[in-house]
Amino acid sequence: MKMVAAAKLRRAQEAAEAARPYANKMNQVIGGLASRTDPTMHPLLQSRDLQENALLIVISSDRGLCGGYNANIFRSTDKFVRDRGMSGVAFQASTVGRKSRQFFKNYSVDVLKDFDEVIGSVSYAKAKEIGSFATELFVSGEFDNVYLVYNRFLSAIAYETEIERLLPLSLEDIEGDADAAESVSEYIFEPDEASLLAKMLPAHIEVKVLHALLEAEAAEHSARMAAMDNATTNASDMIDSLTLTYNRARQAYITKELVEIVSGAEALQG
């Protein structure tokens, strides 16, 4: 399992790292467009005064044997819900991955929708389905905030749990650096900037979901590889310990047999 996870990790890591430049460049382009228009006119950028309802999109694995990968997600989710719940925020959830679906069966948050067959076969089409689902619920006013909960891949031995606000979008998160915004402002747009912004913002949501799915997949394989390596090491240590215990017991038994034989022989001679 460690070797299989290592092979899958290499492909997943390449996919996650390849998606980062595209996501960063989209941030810069949208930031440049937003700097030339009135961003508050678009519903995906409008923050609600009342923060009453929130949707959690929780990305977990389908299978276990990956160490604390899923436990970290659920622990962070529980803490987040309890902290925000004290402020009067009501939560619902959408699950991606069999383990998150199982977690919410025994949790106080209702599951609005479960996305099947995403983990292990991540694609833009599935990210678009999740992103469109979240966008429709936010624009309709059913939810005031939408959050992504997932593990971000850091290295082959490390990952961290992220709770990222997906909606509403924040200008501080998407406007990019000043140089990028300045370079965009030199372009002539057709159609106008406001129309382009309205078209690109939903696509930006889908790209963020895709990026989270790719990061989560890479983090899962790294966690499983580390967990299986630890399991192999622990099993070897256990075998060594049990072998030593067995040899000591066997030696003690043989010594006892020899003592009894010698004692018996001396008794017969005496």
C-alpha positions as CSV (number, residue, x, y, z in Angstrom):
1,M,0.0,0.0,0.0
2,K,2.9,2.3,0.6
3,M,4.3,1.7,-2.8
4,V,0.9,2.2,-4.5
5,A,0.3,5.4,-2.5
6,A,3.8,6.7,-3.5
7,A,3.1,6.1,-7.2
8,K,-0.3,7.9,-6.9
9,L,1.2,10.7,-4.9
10,R,3.6,11.6,-7.7
11,R,0.8,12.0,-10.2
12,A,-1.5,13.8,-7.7
13,Q,1.4,16.2,-6.7
14,E,2.1,17.1,-10.3
15,A,-1.6,17.8,-10.9
16,A,-1.9,20.0,-7.8
17,E,1.3,21.9,-8.5
18,A,0.3,22.4,-12.2
19,A,-3.1,23.9,-11.1
20,R,-1.5,26.6,-8.8
21,P,-0.1,28.9,-11.6
22,Y,-3.5,28.9,-13.4
23,A,-5.4,29.7,-10.2
24,N,-2.9,32.5,-9.3
25,K,-3.1,34.0,-12.8
26,M,-6.9,34.0,-12.6
27,N,-6.7,35.9,-9.3
28,Q,-4.5,38.5,-11.0
29,V,-6.8,38.9,-14.0
30,I,-9.9,39.2,-11.9
31,G,-8.2,41.6,-9.6
32,G,-7.3,43.8,-12.5
33,L,-10.9,43.7,-13.8
34,A,-12.3,44.5,-10.4
35,S,-10.0,47.5,-10.1
36,R,-11.7,49.0,-13.2
37,T,-15.3,48.3,-12.3
38,D,-17.7,48.5,-9.4
39,P,-17.2,45.1,-7.8
40,T,-20.1,45.5,-5.4
41,M,-22.5,45.2,-8.3
42,H,-21.8,41.5,-8.7
43,P,-23.7,39.2,-6.2
44,L,-20.7,36.9,-5.7
45,L,-18.8,39.8,-4.2
46,Q,-21.5,41.1,-1.9
47,S,-21.1,40.4,1.8
48,R,-24.3,40.0,3.7
49,D,-25.0,42.1,6.8
50,L,-26.6,39.2,8.6
51,Q,-24.4,36.1,8.9
52,E,-27.1,33.5,9.8
53,N,-26.7,30.5,7.5
54,A,-23.5,28.9,6.3
55,L,-22.7,25.9,4.1
56,L,-19.7,23.7,4.7
57,I,-18.3,21.7,1.7
58,V,-16.2,19.0,3.5
59,I,-13.7,17.1,1.4
60,S,-12.5,13.8,2.9
61,S,-11.2,10.5,1.6
62,D,-13.3,7.5,0.5
63,R,-11.1,5.0,2.3
64,G,-9.2,4.8,5.6
65,L,-5.7,3.7,6.5
66,C,-4.4,7.2,6.0
67,G,-3.4,8.2,9.5
68,G,-5.0,11.3,10.9
69,Y,-6.0,12.7,7.5
70,N,-9.8,12.5,8.1
71,A,-9.6,13.0,11.8
72,N,-7.9,16.3,11.4
73,I,-10.6,17.5,9.0
74,F,-13.4,16.5,11.3
75,R,-11.7,17.9,14.4
76,S,-11.3,21.3,12.6
77,T,-14.9,21.2,11.3
78,D,-16.3,20.5,14.8
79,K,-14.3,23.4,16.3
80,F,-15.3,25.7,13.5
81,V,-19.0,24.9,13.9
82,R,-18.9,25.2,17.7
83,D,-17.1,28.6,17.5
84,R,-19.4,30.1,14.9
85,G,-22.5,28.4,16.4
86,M,-22.0,30.5,19.6
87,S,-22.5,33.6,17.4
88,G,-25.8,32.3,16.1
89,V,-24.7,30.9,12.8
90,A,-26.6,27.8,11.6
91,F,-24.7,25.3,9.5
92,Q,-25.5,22.7,6.8
93,A,-23.0,20.6,5.0
94,S,-22.3,19.0,1.6
95,T,-19.9,16.1,1.6
96,V,-17.3,15.0,-0.8
97,G,-15.9,11.6,0.1
98,R,-17.4,8.5,1.9
99,K,-15.7,9.3,5.2
100,S,-17.2,12.7,5.5
101,R,-20.6,11.3,4.8
102,Q,-20.2,8.8,7.6
103,F,-19.0,11.5,10.0
104,F,-22.1,13.7,9.4
105,K,-24.5,10.8,10.0
106,N,-23.7,11.0,13.7
107,Y,-23.2,14.8,13.8
108,S,-25.6,17.6,14.6
109,V,-25.2,19.3,11.2
110,D,-27.6,18.2,8.4
111,V,-26.2,17.1,5.0
112,L,-27.8,19.0,2.1
113,K,-26.1,17.1,-0.7
114,D,-23.5,14.3,-1.1
115,F,-21.2,14.3,-4.1
116,D,-20.3,10.7,-5.1
117,E,-17.4,9.4,-7.1
118,V,-15.3,12.5,-6.9
119,I,-12.4,11.3,-4.9
120,G,-9.9,9.3,-7.0
121,S,-11.2,10.7,-10.3
122,V,-11.0,14.5,-9.9
123,S,-12.0,16.4,-13.0
124,Y,-13.1,19.9,-13.9
125,A,-16.6,18.7,-14.7
126,K,-17.0,17.5,-11.1
127,A,-15.5,20.7,-9.7
128,K,-17.9,22.7,-11.9
129,E,-20.9,20.7,-10.5
130,I,-19.8,21.5,-6.9
131,G,-19.0,25.1,-7.7
132,S,-22.3,25.7,-9.5
133,F,-24.2,24.1,-6.6
134,A,-22.6,26.5,-4.1
135,T,-23.0,29.5,-6.3
136,E,-26.8,28.9,-6.9
137,L,-27.4,28.5,-3.1
138,F,-25.4,31.7,-2.3
139,V,-27.0,33.8,-5.0
140,S,-30.5,32.7,-4.0
141,G,-29.9,33.9,-0.5
142,E,-30.2,30.5,1.1
143,F,-26.7,30.8,2.6
144,D,-24.7,33.8,3.6
145,N,-21.3,32.1,3.5
146,V,-19.9,29.0,1.9
147,Y,-16.7,27.4,3.2
148,L,-14.4,24.7,1.8
149,V,-12.9,22.3,4.3
150,Y,-10.0,20.2,3.0
151,N,-6.3,19.2,3.6
152,R,-3.8,21.2,1.6
153,F,-0.7,19.3,0.4
154,L,2.6,20.7,1.6
155,S,5.1,17.9,1.0
156,A,5.4,14.1,0.9
157,I,5.3,14.1,4.7
158,A,3.2,17.1,5.6
159,Y,-0.2,18.6,5.0
160,E,-2.5,21.1,6.8
161,T,-6.2,21.5,7.2
162,E,-7.7,24.5,5.5
163,I,-11.1,26.1,6.1
164,E,-11.4,28.5,3.2
165,R,-14.3,30.9,2.5
166,L,-15.5,30.2,-1.0
167,L,-18.4,32.7,-1.1
168,P,-18.7,35.6,-1.0
169,L,-15.5,36.3,-2.8
170,S,-13.2,38.9,-1.1
171,L,-11.4,41.5,-3.2
172,E,-8.4,41.1,-0.9
173,D,-8.2,37.5,-1.9
174,I,-8.5,37.9,-5.6
175,E,-7.1,41.3,-6.6
176,G,-3.5,40.0,-6.9
177,D,-0.4,42.2,-6.5
178,A,-0.3,45.8,-7.8
179,D,2.1,45.0,-10.7
180,A,-0.3,42.3,-12.0
181,A,-3.3,44.7,-11.7
182,E,-1.4,47.4,-13.5
183,S,-0.5,45.1,-16.4
184,V,-4.1,44.1,-16.8
185,S,-5.2,47.7,-16.9
186,E,-3.2,48.3,-20.1
187,Y,-5.4,45.9,-22.0
188,I,-8.5,46.8,-24.2
189,F,-11.3,44.5,-23.3
190,E,-14.1,43.2,-25.6
191,P,-16.7,42.9,-24.2
192,D,-16.5,45.5,-21.4
193,E,-14.8,44.8,-18.1
194,A,-18.1,44.3,-16.1
195,S,-19.3,41.7,-18.5
196,L,-16.0,39.8,-18.4
197,L,-16.0,40.0,-14.6
198,A,-19.5,38.5,-14.4
199,K,-18.4,35.7,-16.7
200,M,-15.1,34.9,-14.9
201,L,-16.3,35.0,-11.3
202,P,-18.3,31.8,-11.5
203,A,-15.4,30.2,-13.3
204,H,-13.1,31.4,-10.6
205,I,-15.3,29.6,-8.0
206,E,-15.0,26.4,-10.0
207,V,-11.2,26.7,-10.3
208,K,-11.0,27.2,-6.5
209,V,-13.0,24.0,-6.0
210,L,-10.9,22.1,-8.5
211,H,-7.7,23.3,-6.8
212,A,-9.0,22.2,-3.4
213,L,-9.9,18.7,-4.7
214,L,-6.4,18.3,-6.3
215,E,-4.7,19.5,-3.1
216,A,-6.8,17.1,-1.0
217,E,-6.1,14.2,-3.3
218,A,-2.3,14.8,-3.1
219,A,-2.5,15.2,0.7
220,E,-4.5,11.9,1.0
221,H,-1.8,9.9,-0.8
222,S,1.0,11.5,1.2
223,A,-0.9,10.7,4.4
224,R,-1.5,7.1,3.4
225,M,2.1,6.6,2.3
226,A,3.3,7.9,5.7
227,A,0.8,5.9,7.6
228,M,1.7,2.6,5.8
229,D,5.4,3.3,6.4
230,N,4.7,3.8,10.1
231,A,2.6,0.7,10.1
232,T,5.4,-1.4,8.5
233,T,7.9,0.0,11.0
234,N,5.7,-0.7,13.9
235,A,4.9,-4.2,12.7
236,S,8.7,-4.9,12.3
237,D,9.3,-3.6,15.8
238,M,6.5,-5.8,17.2
239,I,7.8,-8.9,15.4
240,D,11.3,-8.3,16.9
241,S,9.8,-7.8,20.4
242,L,7.6,-10.9,20.2
243,T,10.5,-13.0,18.8
244,L,12.7,-11.9,21.7
245,T,9.9,-12.7,24.2
246,Y,9.4,-16.1,22.5
247,N,13.1,-17.0,22.6
248,R,13.4,-16.0,26.3
249,A,10.4,-18.2,27.1
250,R,11.8,-21.1,25.1
251,Q,15.2,-20.7,26.7
252,A,13.6,-20.7,30.2
253,Y,11.6,-23.8,29.3
254,I,14.7,-25.6,28.0
255,T,16.6,-24.6,31.1
256,K,13.8,-25.9,33.3
257,E,13.8,-29.2,31.5
258,L,17.6,-29.6,31.9
259,V,17.4,-28.8,35.6
260,E,14.7,-31.5,36.0
261,I,16.7,-34.0,34.1
262,V,19.8,-33.4,36.1
263,S,17.9,-33.4,39.4
264,G,16.3,-36.7,38.5
265,A,19.6,-38.2,37.5
266,E,21.2,-37.1,40.8
267,A,18.2,-38.5,42.7
268,L,18.6,-41.9,41.1
269,Q,22.4,-42.0,41.9
270,G,21.9,-40.9,45.5
